[in-house]
Amino acid sequence: MASLLFFFFEMAAGSGWLNMALSTCCTRKRFFLVNQLFLVLSALLVSAILALCVMLPVWMGWDWVDPFLSLSELPFLFCSTVAVGELAHVLGLFYLDHPKLGLLCTTLGILLWLFVTVWNTLSALGVFSPPPLPLSGLILGALCIAGALGSARITSSAAVR
């Protein structure tokens, strides 16, 4: 649920903050760099909150609560959160120029997010075997790089409205 809320937040940030920043004399390069820093800090915050949710039952001694993930999965969760944020930010920027196509791509992005979430949940329950870690890292890294490049490209050609 946290990553879905993060997806919507970053999409709103992509579609709303660019015009506000450019109209207040921010440069496109500075906007891109600050937005990337904000994305990483937000992903760290989401990961820290999830780590707290995992560790709180252990610290409190609640034996009846089973943790839903282990702390060893947090780096993977952080990378997937950054990838989701990059994708959502690019979709938000894309929505500014092409609203109908942006809405369609956003719907496809949400469906992709649902597929990945269900796959991870079922693999954690032992129904499916999880994808190999190098393959997952490669896919998440490619999504992060593609999102950052797409965000840089759209931001560099943006016009003040």
C-alpha positions as CSV (number, residue, x, y, z in Angstrom):
1,M,0.0,0.0,0.0
2,A,2.9,2.4,0.8
3,S,4.3,2.0,-2.7
4,L,0.9,2.7,-4.3
5,L,0.6,5.9,-2.3
6,F,4.1,6.8,-3.2
7,F,3.3,6.1,-6.9
8,F,0.3,8.6,-6.7
9,F,2.4,11.1,-4.8
10,E,5.2,11.1,-7.3
11,M,2.8,11.3,-10.2
12,A,1.2,14.4,-8.7
13,A,4.7,15.8,-8.1
14,G,5.7,15.2,-11.7
15,S,2.6,16.9,-13.0
16,G,2.3,19.7,-10.6
17,W,5.7,20.8,-9.3
18,L,7.4,21.4,-12.7
19,N,5.2,24.3,-13.7
20,M,5.4,25.9,-10.2
21,A,9.2,25.6,-10.1
22,L,9.7,27.0,-13.5
23,S,7.4,29.9,-12.9
24,T,9.3,30.9,-9.8
25,C,12.6,31.1,-11.8
26,C,14.0,27.7,-11.0
27,T,16.3,26.2,-13.7
28,R,15.4,23.0,-15.3
29,K,18.7,21.3,-14.3
30,R,18.3,22.3,-10.7
31,F,14.7,21.1,-10.7
32,F,15.8,17.7,-12.0
33,L,18.5,17.4,-9.4
34,V,16.4,18.4,-6.5
35,N,13.6,16.2,-7.6
36,Q,15.9,13.2,-7.9
37,L,17.2,13.9,-4.4
38,F,13.7,14.3,-3.1
39,L,12.8,10.9,-4.7
40,V,15.6,9.1,-3.0
41,L,14.9,10.7,0.4
42,S,11.2,9.8,0.0
43,A,12.1,6.2,-0.8
44,L,14.3,6.1,2.2
45,L,11.5,7.4,4.4
46,V,9.1,4.8,3.0
47,S,11.7,2.1,3.6
48,A,12.4,3.3,7.2
49,I,8.6,3.3,8.0
50,L,8.3,-0.3,6.7
51,A,11.4,-1.3,8.7
52,L,9.8,0.2,11.8
53,C,6.6,-1.8,11.0
54,V,8.6,-5.0,10.7
55,M,10.7,-4.4,13.8
56,L,8.1,-3.0,16.2
57,P,6.5,-6.5,16.9
58,V,10.0,-7.9,17.6
59,W,10.9,-5.0,19.9
60,M,7.6,-5.2,21.8
61,G,7.8,-9.0,22.1
62,W,4.5,-9.7,20.3
63,D,4.8,-13.4,19.5
64,W,1.4,-13.5,17.9
65,V,2.5,-11.1,15.1
66,D,4.3,-12.6,12.1
67,P,6.5,-10.2,10.2
68,F,5.4,-9.7,6.6
69,L,9.0,-9.3,5.4
70,S,12.5,-9.6,6.7
71,L,15.0,-6.8,7.1
72,S,17.2,-8.5,4.4
73,E,14.5,-7.6,1.8
74,L,14.7,-3.9,2.6
75,P,17.4,-3.0,0.0
76,F,15.3,-4.7,-2.7
77,L,12.2,-2.8,-1.4
78,F,14.1,0.5,-1.5
79,C,15.2,-0.1,-5.1
80,S,11.7,-1.0,-6.1
81,T,10.4,2.1,-4.4
82,V,12.8,4.3,-6.3
83,A,11.9,2.5,-9.5
84,V,8.2,3.1,-8.8
85,G,8.9,6.8,-8.0
86,E,10.9,7.3,-11.2
87,L,8.1,5.7,-13.3
88,A,5.4,7.7,-11.6
89,H,7.4,11.0,-12.0
90,V,7.9,10.4,-15.7
91,L,4.2,9.5,-16.1
92,G,3.3,12.7,-14.3
93,L,5.5,14.8,-16.6
94,F,4.1,12.9,-19.7
95,Y,0.6,13.6,-18.5
96,L,1.3,17.4,-18.7
97,D,1.9,17.2,-22.5
98,H,-0.5,14.4,-23.5
99,P,-3.4,14.0,-21.0
100,K,-5.2,11.2,-22.7
101,L,-2.1,9.1,-23.5
102,G,-0.7,9.9,-20.1
103,L,-3.9,8.6,-18.4
104,L,-3.6,5.4,-20.4
105,C,0.1,5.0,-19.5
106,T,-0.7,5.7,-15.9
107,T,-3.4,2.9,-15.9
108,L,-0.8,0.5,-17.4
109,G,1.7,1.6,-14.8
110,I,-0.8,0.8,-12.0
111,L,-1.5,-2.6,-13.5
112,L,2.2,-3.3,-13.7
113,W,2.6,-2.2,-10.1
114,L,-0.3,-4.6,-9.1
115,F,1.3,-7.5,-11.0
116,V,4.7,-7.0,-9.3
117,T,3.0,-6.7,-5.9
118,V,1.0,-9.8,-6.4
119,W,4.0,-11.7,-7.7
120,N,6.2,-10.6,-4.7
121,T,3.4,-11.5,-2.3
122,L,2.8,-15.0,-3.8
123,S,6.6,-15.6,-4.0
124,A,6.9,-14.6,-0.3
125,L,4.1,-17.1,0.6
126,G,5.9,-19.8,-1.4
127,V,3.4,-20.2,-4.2
128,F,5.8,-19.1,-6.9
129,S,9.6,-19.1,-6.9
130,P,10.8,-15.6,-6.7
131,P,12.7,-14.2,-9.7
132,P,16.5,-14.5,-9.4
133,L,18.0,-11.6,-7.5
134,P,20.4,-10.5,-10.3
135,L,17.5,-10.4,-12.8
136,S,15.4,-8.4,-10.4
137,G,18.2,-6.0,-9.8
138,L,18.8,-5.6,-13.5
139,I,15.2,-4.9,-14.2
140,L,14.9,-2.4,-11.3
141,G,18.2,-0.7,-12.3
142,A,17.0,-0.4,-15.9
143,L,13.7,1.1,-14.7
144,C,15.5,3.6,-12.5
145,I,17.9,4.6,-15.3
146,A,15.1,4.8,-17.9
147,G,13.0,6.9,-15.5
148,A,15.8,9.3,-14.7
149,L,16.7,9.7,-18.4
150,G,13.1,10.2,-19.3
151,S,12.6,12.7,-16.5
152,A,15.7,14.6,-17.6
153,R,14.6,14.7,-21.2
154,I,11.1,15.9,-20.4
155,T,12.3,18.4,-17.8
156,S,14.9,19.8,-20.2
157,S,12.3,20.6,-22.9
158,A,9.6,21.8,-20.6
159,A,8.1,25.2,-21.2
160,V,6.7,27.6,-18.6
161,R,3.0,27.6,-18.6
